[in-house]
Amino acid sequence: MQRNAKWYEETAPAHPSSNNGLESINGTSKREHTLRERLPGGQFLRKVDGLLRAWSSDRDPSSSNCKRFAVTPSISLAEWTAAFHWAVRKVKMLQRTSSGGCRLYYAAASGRPEITTAQLCAYQKSKGQWSTFDDFKTQEYRVWVIKFYPDALEKCSCSCPYFLKHTICIHELGMKIRLKLVDVPQEAKVIPLGPKRKRGRPSMADSSHYIRR
């Protein structure tokens, strides 16, 4: 198992775990440009030239219809609500200092007792030492590690599975709320602590204006 010790998703956080994005681009190219046909060399190169020109125009920042690349994750109202509830509960955290101005916050995973120094030491000692998948689940998912950069909030991360998939989670966002680095939308505060927000509520596609500058 040691030779495959880097197989799990947390090994490369914030990186794609599949090639779905690439296949989507390939599908668009075939559907809109080559019409899923094999073209002669010269005709293919002309199609590629037209494709690159069209995509460059679509991404031109000076264009009024510019399709901008997303550089920060959008935060839904449900995620704001859950993060606000997590922050209000004042979950016990253990803080450590890391290199590069990074702070490490450790919290017990959901459903587990509050974290202690002894538990943290045991977690750090067993890090990466598992030999079966069950050991991996037990050891890796008992403590959440929040990497916090006070001077670069966009670099903050969490080791929980939700963050690894969505690049946002209640722990990372909740720490920003606890430290008063973001303004929580008023709509996220109206649900009493405990109940979950019902489905069908509107989401905020652009939450960047809630980040304090």
Secondary structure, DSSP 8 states (H G I E B T S, - for coil): -GGGTT-SGGGSTTS-SSSHHHHHHHHHHIIIIITT----HHHHHHHHHHHHHHHHHHT-TTSTT------S----HHHHHHHHHHHHTT---EEEE-STT-EEEEEE-TTS----HHHHHHHHHHTT---SHHHHHHHHTSEEEEEE-TT-GGG-EE-SHHHHHHS--HHHHHHHHHTT-B---GGGGSS-SSS---TT----S--GGGB--
